[in-house]
């Protein structure tokens, strides 16, 4: 295939995280066969997995969390006793100072390092490093898409924060080129999702626990499955269907620290909380069959035409345009339906579509994509996630912590506002200040876009007063910000 710089820019920016700096040769490789460059990653599904001895399973992290919480509780109780003793000793000996009182008491044990933050940062670093090293980045972009589609929020509480990375590693990455139904099941049965949407609190009204008056039905998980994960708003379901699915999913929970129903932190089916009997959902009856009842319901919902259209629309909106071309949405939905939700086939159809290569690059990179692309340009593989996490917080996309269950917005309106662009410029200027005059921005511009660079961008960078200013302008250029 002839050398095609414009298509190379599409391959690297639209489907990946941009070209890496240094001697990677990413742009040259992409220009020689743009579509092949993107599609090659679909032949390496194992590349989506992150396996490291430093990263633990959800169950192992649950044990760490429960131990940490026990230590924190013991510390609070010890601190309360010390405070009471200080008050008592001061009352008995009015002349005795607080310092003397405290010195007479044993000091509480030094608290253990915060395993929650340590785990979160380790998971974040593994994700950032993988995105920084990827040749194209199409697989990692798919991971971030599905992780946002099936999002949880690390700000929900301690379990969500310590499990956020494991949730993505266990429920998203193994299935990113597999079947949608398998990912759906893995997501909805993961303790992080069950905690995030409070399903461990959902009790069937006629279950054994419900008859004892212990709480009631919680519809959060069922509603978000239908509205955000599968059918979408207007997907043909009613409030009665939400209630029915919530009943079917009662008993879906995770084992607590006592491990009565399973290993702590593992998915369990609590029969005492499950609503008994046959339940009608979307016009179909599901006989009582324990956890299999919910699995059957999810499998059917995942195959409905509305789910195919909803998923296809979101994929095209993410990768191609805020207003998805209808013909491409229809094509992807057809592939989804024909292949029983084969996500590799759907991703291939997306990358092979002419619309994907002809549509102007008007999408704005999200903050995460912007920061990863910046690090890739400088050929940096971070050893600490701090700068990335801080930048994401500043730019309004804190890692694994959207404000709601609908995830981060995927349109230009969310990221291209005046305040957002000002913050990007600030980060671009700070990055340029750190690298100083050690790099030639004109050479770096050729690394990321070569002959696809517009005359206006070249002229703007050439007129910069300093190399630092030129590099900041490069980071803010359309060739770098758009995908």
FENNORMO-V6496 format. One record per run of one state. SS is the DSSP state (alpha for helix, beta for strand, coil for the rest). FROM is the first residue (numbers start at 0). TO is the last residue. If there is no record, write none. Layout:
ss = (SS,SS)
from = (FROM,FROM)
to = (TO,TO)
This chain:
ss = (coil,alpha,coil,alpha,coil,alpha,coil,alpha,coil,alpha,coil,alpha,coil,alpha,coil,alpha,coil,beta,coil,alpha,coil,beta,alpha,coil,alpha,coil,alpha,coil,alpha,coil,alpha,coil,alpha,coil,beta,coil,beta,coil,alpha,coil,beta,coil,beta,coil,alpha,coil,alpha,coil,alpha,coil,beta,alpha,coil,alpha,coil,beta,coil,alpha,coil,alpha,coil,beta,coil,alpha,coil,alpha,coil,alpha,coil,alpha,coil,alpha,coil,alpha,coil,alpha,beta,coil)
from = (0,4,14,25,32,33,43,44,48,57,92,97,103,114,133,137,149,152,153,157,175,178,179,188,190,196,198,201,207,211,219,229,238,248,251,254,266,269,270,273,278,281,283,286,290,303,304,319,325,338,341,342,352,353,358,363,364,366,377,385,395,400,401,411,415,417,435,440,448,449,452,454,462,466,475,477,481,482)
to = (3,13,24,31,32,42,43,47,56,91,96,102,113,132,136,148,151,152,156,174,177,178,187,189,195,197,200,206,210,218,228,237,247,250,253,265,268,269,272,277,280,282,285,289,302,303,318,324,337,340,341,351,352,357,362,363,365,376,384,394,399,400,410,414,416,434,439,447,448,451,453,461,465,474,476,480,481,482)
